[in-house]
């Protein structure tokens, strides 16, 4: 429109007006659940609300919103020649809406129309093939033995494959959209009918549960099941899991023996509502509710066994570190295609492959390799180009330097190491340059607010990409710092697949030696998946170490707040994630402002996160090395691959021929 560009924010349920010149949000309108398609015409803005099966008509002049029921799962909307056209998804129809009366006339196109555009007097429609033709079969997945989950219980965190399968069996109030690409990072209501706006200054969220959802054991899903699931997590004793919900009122009294959150999670069975009270606003709280450990749990004792399922699949058998078999849940009915579609395979079987994974794929024993050996990825990409899928991961692998311990208490030394490191060489040391993208930044490229930026390269360019080390500049910075001859100990954990830390560590030590330091390498034997061992023990005054961070939520704050703010540094703590011991009150103020902007003006928040990220690059508390990439290899009888930023591949969307 002449005022700017109208866009939708699916996760917040808002229609946003963006100024075309400045890129800032000038108006925000609550428009309903899962707004996706948007069109302007006839004096109104038209929005498809996918989960609700409605189209919203918004009048910018009066602010009035009118809902038109269209059924199906509308995803595309267009205006042209005086009429509104809607692609109504599962209904198999395209609807022609009269703007004056709101009456809708269906046009049957078959299968599933997803997008619509108007050219002259014609409506052009994109159509997906029908799901019935692809339903059935057994999908066989292969993983290395050490990557197969040891437990199906969400309170026993067992890696990404565990969460992939739990996303098919169990549900919480909200989840991530089950669609490919970065759009999959958007939240949609799951067991809840909608995603509420917080009240009480951002400290209270009230959800209403959908009616008639049953577990695989026949029990009816109830509001108190949400509280039971989170209380169960708070008794797990795993700080990574429990820390997600310490903001809930009453959580401070939880222990592995007992947890009562009736004050923080109030339920009304008759009204079907769950109200969560926080001690302070948390812009990321909705994302935390999308974790598997916030799933609803029915009454009963399950130990560490698989929970009764609400999703399209349930666990048929489980053997720790060996196999996990899912079959269809006979109690399931599809309540939201955005959150929990019915899925295509009838069975999904995950098995440990103790021999050659590629051979298993070639001989037909497996349909998909979820974690092929990194050292063989280049050869696989050449040999099976159409079957190998390489996608970005929301993670950054880096060296973290302690900004309060010599010699890295000098900015010049931190910048010097950034200039001196050959990031391409480190990528090759991981086993494949295809799975390691060199970076100079803290933020991963999958995050909003990411803008490429790299001053630590030979001949920096506006593209922000790293090209080659500038060792001469690094030597000049070290010479001017007066720190040559200082002893430096590099801490690294034991090697793991895709992270050969010994080889990388030896290379980094050689760079430090060449810069004039007395460098040595130490392997941290007490490093664990939930901590950083000696590197995170600030009382031991670590200097530099290998550090990896994977996103918990698709927000820049998830990378910066727990790792590089004054509040995140805990002196004399053995679990200090702010290994750099970095503190800037000015940056902290920017971080707080960006977090508050996130909900009401995501575009402005993105620009501010970008500024913060670039300033952190300049201050150099990290030596970012690369962003890892995920690899999936499919067999010839499998199709419809869809990458998801949290589950790597949407297993239920794969077709088995």
C-alpha positions in Angstrom: 0.0 0.0 0.0 1.0 3.7 -0.2 1.7 3.7 3.6 4.3 0.8 3.3 4.4 -2.9 3.1 2.0 -5.2 5.0 3.6 -8.4 6.3 2.6 -11.1 8.8 4.3 -12.4 11.9 3.2 -16.0 12.3 4.6 -16.7 15.7 3.0 -13.5 17.3 -0.2 -13.6 15.3 0.3 -10.0 14.1 -0.2 -8.0 10.9 2.7 -5.5 10.6 3.0 -2.4 8.5 6.6 -1.9 7.5 7.9 1.5 6.2 9.4 0.9 2.8 12.1 3.6 3.3 13.3 2.9 6.9 12.3 -0.8 7.2 10.8 -0.1 10.6 7.4 -1.3 11.8 4.9 1.6 12.0 1.8 -0.3 12.9 1.0 -3.7 14.6 -2.4 -5.4 14.5 -3.4 -8.6 16.3 -4.8 -10.6 13.4 -5.4 -14.1 14.8 -3.7 -17.5 14.8 -1.0 -18.4 12.3 -1.3 -15.5 9.8 0.5 -16.5 6.6 -0.7 -15.1 3.3 -1.4 -11.4 2.9 -2.8 -9.3 0.1 -3.9 -5.6 -0.3 -6.9 -4.5 -2.4 -10.4 -3.1 -2.3 -9.5 -0.8 0.5 -8.6 -3.6 2.9 -5.7 -5.9 3.9 -6.6 -9.6 3.5 -4.8 -12.2 5.7 -5.1 -16.0 5.6 -5.2 -17.5 9.1 -4.0 -21.0 8.5 -4.8 -22.8 11.8 -8.2 -21.1 12.1 -9.4 -21.8 8.5 -10.4 -18.2 8.1 -9.5 -15.1 6.1 -9.3 -11.8 8.0 -10.3 -8.5 6.4 -8.6 -5.5 8.0 -9.7 -2.0 7.3 -6.7 0.3 7.9 -9.0 3.4 8.1 -11.3 2.2 10.8 -9.2 -0.6 12.4 -12.1 -3.0 12.0 -11.3 -6.7 11.5 -13.9 -9.1 10.0 -13.4 -12.9 9.9 -14.5 -15.0 6.9 -14.7 -18.7 7.4 -13.2 -20.6 4.4 -12.3 -24.0 5.9 -9.3 -26.1 5.0 -5.9 -24.6 5.9 -5.6 -21.4 3.8 -2.0 -20.4 3.1 -2.2 -18.1 0.1 -4.3 -15.1 -0.7 -4.3 -12.6 -3.6 -6.4 -9.7 -4.8 -7.2 -8.8 -8.4 -9.9 -7.7 -10.7 -12.1 -6.7 -7.8 -12.1 -10.1 -6.1 -10.1 -12.0 -3.4 -8.7 -15.4 -4.1 -7.7 -17.9 -1.4 -5.7 -21.1 -1.7 -7.6 -23.3 0.9 -5.1 -26.1 1.2 -6.5 -29.4 2.4 -10.0 -28.6 1.1 -8.7 -28.9 -2.4 -10.5 -25.6 -3.3 -9.5 -22.1 -4.3 -12.1 -19.7 -3.0 -13.3 -16.5 -4.8 -14.5 -14.0 -2.2 -16.7 -11.0 -3.0 -15.1 -8.1 -1.0 -18.4 -6.3 -0.5 -20.5 -9.2 0.8 -17.8 -11.6 2.1 -19.5 -14.5 0.3 -17.1 -17.2 -0.9 -17.5 -19.4 -4.0 -15.3 -22.5 -4.1 -13.5 -23.6 -7.2 -12.3 -27.3 -7.0 -8.8 -27.7 -8.3 -8.0 -31.0 -6.6 -5.1 -32.0 -4.3 -3.8 -29.1 -2.1 -3.6 -25.5 -3.4 -0.9 -23.6 -1.5 -0.3 -20.3 -3.3 -2.3 -18.0 -5.6 -1.4 -15.1 -7.8 -3.5 -12.9 -10.1 -2.4 -12.1 -13.7 -5.0 -10.0 -15.6 -8.3 -11.8 -15.1 -6.7 -15.2 -14.4 -5.8 -16.8 -11.1 -2.7 -18.9 -11.1 -2.5 -21.6 -8.4 0.3 -23.8 -7.1 -0.8 -27.3 -6.1 0.8 -30.0 -3.9 0.3 -33.6 -4.8 -2.3 -35.4 -2.7 -1.1 -36.9 0.5 -3.0 -40.2 0.2 -0.8 -41.3 -2.7 2.3 -41.1 -0.5 0.9 -42.6 2.7 2.3 -45.8 4.1 5.5 -47.9 4.2 8.3 -48.1 6.6 11.0 -45.4 6.9 14.3 -46.9 8.0 16.8 -44.4 9.6 20.5 -45.1 10.3 22.6 -43.5 13.0 26.0 -44.3 14.5 25.6 -46.3 17.7 26.9 -43.5 19.9 24.2 -41.1 18.5 21.1 -43.4 19.0 19.2 -42.1 22.1 19.7 -43.9 25.4 16.2 -42.9 26.6 12.8 -41.9 25.0 12.0 -39.8 28.1 12.1 -36.0 27.4 13.5 -35.5 31.0 16.5 -37.5 29.9 18.0 -35.2 27.3 19.5 -37.6 24.7 20.3 -35.3 21.7 18.6 -34.1 18.5 17.4 -37.5 17.2 15.5 -38.0 20.5 13.8 -34.6 20.0 13.1 -35.4 16.3 11.1 -38.5 17.3 9.5 -36.9 20.4 8.2 -34.1 18.1 6.1 -36.9 16.4 4.8 -38.6 19.5 4.2 -35.9 22.2 2.8 -32.4 22.3 2.9 -29.3 24.5 1.0 -26.0 24.3 3.0 -24.7 21.3 5.4 -26.1 18.8 7.4 -25.1 15.7 5.6 -25.0 12.4 6.1 -28.3 10.6 7.3 -26.8 7.3 10.6 -26.8 5.6 13.1 -23.9 5.6 13.6 -21.1 8.1 9.8 -20.7 8.2 9.9 -23.8 10.5 11.4 -21.6 13.2 8.0 -20.0 13.7 5.8 -21.0 16.7 2.2 -22.2 16.2 -0.4 -23.4 18.7 -0.3 -27.1 19.3 -2.4 -28.5 22.2 -3.5 -24.9 22.7 -6.1 -23.2 20.5 -4.0 -20.1 20.1 -0.8 -18.3 21.2 -1.8 -15.6 23.7 -0.3 -12.2 24.2 1.1 -12.0 27.7 -0.6 -9.9 30.4 0.5 -8.5 33.8 3.5 -6.7 32.2 4.6 -9.8 30.3 4.5 -12.1 33.3 1.3 -14.1 32.7 0.2 -16.4 29.8 -3.2 -18.0 29.6 -3.8 -20.8 27.1 -7.0 -22.7 26.3 -6.6 -26.4 25.5 -8.2 -28.0 22.4 -11.1 -30.3 23.2 -11.2 -34.0 22.6 -7.5 -34.9 22.3 -6.6 -38.3 23.8 -3.4 -40.0 24.6 -2.5 -43.4 23.0 -3.5 -45.0 26.3 -7.1 -43.6 26.0 -6.7 -40.8 28.6 -8.2 -37.4 27.7 -5.6 -34.6 27.6 -6.3 -32.2 30.5 -4.9 -28.7 31.5 -3.2 -30.2 34.6 -1.2 -32.5 32.3 0.9 -29.4 31.2 1.7 -28.7 34.9 2.5 -32.3 35.5 4.9 -32.4 32.6 6.9 -29.3 33.7 7.0 -30.4 37.3 8.4 -33.8 36.1 11.1 -31.9 34.2 11.9 -29.8 37.3 12.5 -33.0 39.3 14.9 -34.3 36.6 18.0 -32.8 38.2 19.4 -31.8 34.8 20.3 -28.1 35.0 20.1 -27.6 31.2 16.4 -28.7 31.3 15.4 -27.2 34.7 16.9 -23.8 33.9 14.4 -23.3 31.1 11.6 -23.0 33.7 13.2 -21.3 36.7 11.2 -18.2 35.8 7.9 -19.8 36.8 6.5 -18.8 40.1 7.4 -21.4 42.8 10.1 -23.1 40.7 12.7 -22.1 43.3 11.3 -24.7 45.7 11.6 -27.6 43.2 14.2 -30.4 43.7 14.7 -33.9 42.5 12.5 -35.1 45.4 9.4 -32.9 44.9 8.0 -30.0 42.8 4.7 -28.2 43.3 4.0 -25.5 40.7 0.3 -24.9 41.5 1.0 -21.2 42.1 3.0 -20.7 39.0 0.8 -22.9 36.7 -2.9 -22.5 37.5 -5.3 -24.8 35.7 -9.1 -24.6 35.3 -10.4 -28.0 34.1 -13.9 -26.8 33.5 -12.8 -23.8 31.4 -10.0 -25.9 29.8 -7.3 -23.3 30.5 -3.7 -23.2 31.7 -2.3 -20.0 33.1 1.4 -19.6 33.7 2.8 -16.9 36.0 6.4 -15.8 35.7 8.4 -13.9 38.3 9.6 -11.5 35.6 9.0 -11.0 31.8 10.8 -13.5 29.5 10.6 -12.7 25.8 11.8 -16.3 25.0 9.3 -18.1 27.3 7.0 -19.2 24.5 10.0 -20.8 22.8 10.8 -22.7 26.0 7.3 -24.1 26.0 8.1 -25.6 22.6 10.7 -27.9 24.2 9.9 -31.6 24.4 10.2 -31.5 28.2 7.2 -29.2 28.4 5.0 -31.8 26.8 1.7 -32.8 28.5 2.0 -35.9 30.7 -1.1 -37.9 31.8 -1.4 -39.4 35.3 0.6 -42.5 36.0 4.1 -43.7 36.6 6.3 -44.1 33.5 9.8 -44.2 34.9 12.2 -43.6 32.0 9.9 -45.4 29.5 8.2 -43.7 26.6 5.3 -41.5 27.5 1.8 -42.1 26.2 1.5 -40.3 22.9 -0.8 -37.5 21.7 0.9 -37.1 18.3 0.4 -39.2 15.1 3.0 -41.8 16.2 3.6 -43.7 19.4 6.6 -45.8 20.5 6.2 -49.5 19.7 9.6 -50.6 21.0 12.8 -49.0 22.4 16.2 -50.4 23.0 18.7 -48.0 24.5 21.5 -47.0 22.1 20.2 -49.6 19.7 16.8 -48.9 18.2 13.6 -47.0 18.4 10.4 -47.9 16.5 7.4 -45.7 16.0 4.0 -46.8 14.7 0.8 -44.9 14.1 -1.2 -43.8 17.1 -4.8 -45.1 16.6 -6.1 -42.4 18.9 -4.7 -39.5 16.9 -6.8 -37.2 14.8 -5.2 -34.2 12.9 -6.2 -31.0 14.8 -3.6 -28.7 13.2 -1.6 -29.5 10.0 0.7 -26.6 11.0 1.6 -28.2 14.3 1.0 -31.9 14.0 0.2 -33.3 10.5 -0.8 -37.0 10.2 2.5 -37.9 8.6 3.3 -40.2 5.6 5.1 -43.3 6.8 3.2 -46.0 8.7 6.3 -47.0 10.6 9.6 -45.1 11.4 12.5 -47.3 12.5 15.7 -45.8 13.9 18.6 -48.2 14.2 22.2 -48.1 15.2 24.5 -48.9 12.3 27.6 -50.6 13.7 29.2 -51.2 10.3 29.5 -49.0 7.2 26.5 -46.6 7.1 26.9 -45.8 3.4 26.9 -49.6 2.6 23.7 -49.9 4.5 22.1 -47.2 2.3 23.5 -48.7 -0.9 22.3 -52.3 0.0 18.8 -51.1 0.9 19.1 -51.7 4.6 18.5 -48.0 5.4 16.5 -45.2 3.7 18.2 -42.2 5.3 21.6 -41.5 7.0 21.0 -38.8 9.7 24.7 -38.4 10.6 27.0 -39.8 7.9 30.7 -39.8 8.7 32.0 -36.2 8.1 35.2 -37.5 6.5 33.2 -39.1 3.7 30.8 -36.2 3.0 32.8 -34.8 0.1 32.8 -38.1 -1.7 29.1 -38.7 -1.0 28.3 -35.3 -2.4 30.1 -36.2 -5.6 28.7 -39.7 -5.9 25.1 -39.0 -4.8 24.6 -35.4 -5.6 20.8 -35.5 -5.7 20.5 -37.5 -2.5 22.8 -35.5 -0.2 21.3 -32.6 1.6 23.5 -30.1 3.4 21.8 -27.4 5.4 22.8 -24.7 7.9 22.7 -25.4 11.6 21.9 -22.8 14.3 25.3 -23.1 15.9 28.7 -21.4 16.2 32.0 -23.2 16.9 34.7 -21.0 18.3 37.7 -20.4 20.5 36.7 -18.4 23.6 39.4 -16.2 25.2 39.3 -14.9 28.7 39.2 -11.1 28.5 40.4 -10.8 32.2 43.5 -13.1 32.0 46.8 -12.3 30.2 47.5 -12.1 27.4 43.9 -11.9 26.2 43.0 -9.1 28.6 44.5 -6.9 25.7 42.1 -6.2 22.9 45.0 -6.1 20.4 45.9 -9.8 21.3 42.4 -11.0 20.9 42.1 -9.3 17.5 45.5 -10.6 16.5 44.4 -14.2 17.0 41.3 -13.5 14.9 43.5 -12.2 12.1 46.0 -15.0 12.3 43.7 -18.1 12.3 43.2 -19.8 8.9 39.5 -20.7 9.1 39.6 -22.6 5.8 42.3 -24.8 7.2 40.2 -25.5 10.3 37.2 -26.3 8.1 39.3 -28.9 6.3 40.5 -30.4 9.6 36.9 -31.2 10.5 36.9 -33.6 7.6 34.8 -31.7 5.1 34.8 -28.1 4.0 31.1 -28.6 2.9 30.0 -29.0 6.5 31.9 -26.0 8.1 31.2 -22.5 6.9 34.0 -20.0 8.1 32.7 -17.2 10.2 33.9 -14.2 12.3 30.6 -13.7 14.2 28.9 -15.0 17.3 25.4 -15.2 15.7 24.6 -18.1 13.4 23.4 -17.3 9.9 20.0 -18.9 10.7 19.1 -16.2 13.2 17.1 -13.0 12.6 19.5 -10.0 12.8 22.4 -11.9 11.2 24.3 -9.7 8.8 27.6 -11.0 7.4 30.6 -9.1 8.9 34.3 -10.0 9.1 37.0 -7.4 9.6 39.5 -10.2 10.4 40.4 -11.2 6.9 42.8 -10.2 4.2 41.2 -7.4 2.2 37.9 -7.1 4.0 34.9 -6.4 1.7 31.3 -5.2 2.1 30.2 -8.9 1.6 31.3 -9.6 5.1 32.9 -13.0 4.2 36.2 -14.4 5.4 38.7 -15.1 2.7 42.2 -15.5 4.1 44.2 -14.8 7.3 46.2 -11.6 7.6 49.2 -12.8 9.6 51.3 -9.7 9.0 48.6 -7.6 10.7 48.4 -10.1 13.6 52.1 -9.9 14.2 52.0 -6.1 14.3 49.2 -6.2 16.9 51.1 -8.7 19.1 54.3 -6.7 18.8 52.6 -3.5 19.9 50.9 -5.3 22.9 54.2 -6.2 24.6 52.9 -9.7 25.5 55.3 -11.9 23.5 56.6 -14.8 25.6 53.5 -15.2 27.7 52.6 -18.8 28.4 49.2 -19.8 27.0 47.3 -23.1 27.6 44.6 -24.0 25.1 41.8 -26.2 26.6 40.0 -28.7 24.3 37.5 -31.5 25.0 38.2 -35.0 23.6 37.5 -35.3 19.9 34.0 -36.1 18.7 32.5 -36.7 15.2 32.9 -33.6 13.1 35.0 -31.9 15.8 38.6 -33.3 15.7 39.6 -31.0 18.6 43.1 -32.5 18.9 44.1 -31.7 15.3 42.5 -28.3 15.5 44.1 -27.6 18.9 47.5 -28.5 17.7 47.1 -26.1 14.7 45.9 -23.3 17.0 48.9 -23.9 19.3 51.2 -23.6 16.3 49.6 -20.3 15.4 50.1 -19.0 19.0 53.7 -20.2 18.9 54.3 -18.4 15.7 52.9 -15.2 17.2 55.5 -15.4 19.9 53.7 -17.1 22.8 54.7 -20.3 24.7 51.6 -22.3 23.9 50.5 -25.8 25.0 47.5 -28.0 24.6 45.4 -29.6 27.4 42.5 -32.0 26.9 39.6 -31.4 29.4 38.6 -34.8 30.6 35.7 -33.5 32.7 33.9 -31.7 29.9 30.3 -32.9 29.5 27.4 -32.2 27.2 25.7 -30.1 29.9 28.8 -28.1 30.9 32.2 -26.9 29.8 34.5 -28.5 32.4 37.6 -26.6 33.4 37.0 -24.0 30.7 33.8 -22.9 32.6 35.5 -22.9 36.0 36.4 -19.2 36.5 38.3 -20.0 39.7 40.9 -21.8 37.6 41.5 -18.7 35.5 41.4 -20.4 32.0 42.9 -18.5 29.2 41.5 -19.9 26.0 39.5 -22.9 24.9 37.3 -24.7 22.4 33.6 -23.7 22.7 30.5 -24.7 20.8 26.9 -23.3 21.1 23.7 -24.6 19.5 20.6 -22.6 19.5 17.9 -23.4 22.1 15.5 -20.8 20.6 15.7 -19.1 17.1 16.6 -15.8 18.7 19.8 -13.8 18.8 19.3 -13.3 22.6 19.8 -17.0 23.0 23.4 -16.6 21.8 24.2 -13.4 23.5 22.4 -13.1 26.8 23.7 -16.4 28.4 27.2 -16.1 27.0 28.3 -12.5 26.7 26.5 -10.3 29.2 27.5 -9.0 32.6 24.7 -10.9 34.3 25.8 -14.2 32.7 29.3 -14.1 34.2 29.3 -15.9 37.6 32.6 -15.4 39.4 34.2 -18.4 41.0 31.5 -20.7 39.5 32.3 -24.1 38.1 29.5 -23.7 35.5 30.2 -20.3 34.1 29.0 -20.1 30.5 30.4 -16.6 30.0 33.8 -18.2 29.6 35.1 -14.9 28.1 34.2 -13.2 31.4 33.1 -10.4 29.1 31.1 -7.5 30.5 29.9 -4.3 28.8 27.2 -2.3 30.5 26.5 -0.4 27.3 26.1 -3.6 25.3 23.9 -5.0 28.1 21.6 -2.0 27.7 21.3 -2.7 24.0 20.6 -6.4 24.6 17.8 -5.5 27.0 16.3 -3.0 24.5 16.5 -5.5 21.6 14.7 -8.1 23.7 11.8 -5.8 24.5 11.6 -4.8 20.8 11.4 -8.4 19.7 7.6 -8.9 20.1 6.3 -5.5 18.9 8.9 -4.6 16.3 10.9 -7.6 15.1 12.5 -5.6 12.2 13.9 -3.0 14.5 15.0 -5.7 16.9 16.8 -7.4 14.1 18.8 -4.3 13.2 19.8 -3.8 16.8 20.8 -7.4 17.2 23.0 -7.0 14.1 24.7 -3.9 15.7 25.3 -5.8 18.9 26.8 -8.8 17.0 29.1 -6.6 15.0 30.3 -4.7 18.1 31.0 -8.1 19.8 33.1 -9.0 16.7 35.1 -5.8 17.2 35.5 -6.4 20.9 36.7 -9.9 20.1 35.8 -12.0 23.3 35.6 -14.9 20.9 37.5 -16.2 17.9 34.6 -17.6 15.9 35.7 -20.3 13.6 32.8 -21.8 11.6 29.1 -22.5 11.5 28.5 -26.3 11.2 26.1 -27.7 8.6 23.9 -30.8 8.9 24.1 -33.6 6.4 21.3 -36.0 5.5 21.7 -38.7 2.8 18.5 -40.3 1.4 18.1 -43.6 -0.3 16.5 -43.8 -3.8 13.0 -44.9 -2.5 12.6 -41.8 -0.3 11.5 -38.3 -1.3 10.0 -35.0 -0.2 13.0 -34.0 1.9 12.2 -30.9 4.1 14.9 -29.3 6.2 13.8 -27.9 9.5 16.0 -25.6 11.6 15.3 -27.5 14.9 14.7 -31.1 13.8 17.1 -31.1 10.8 14.7 -33.1 8.6 11.0 -33.6 9.0 10.8 -37.3 9.2 7.1 -37.5 9.0 7.1 -35.6 5.7 9.4 -38.1 3.9 7.7 -40.2 1.3 8.6 -43.9 1.1 8.0 -45.2 -2.4 
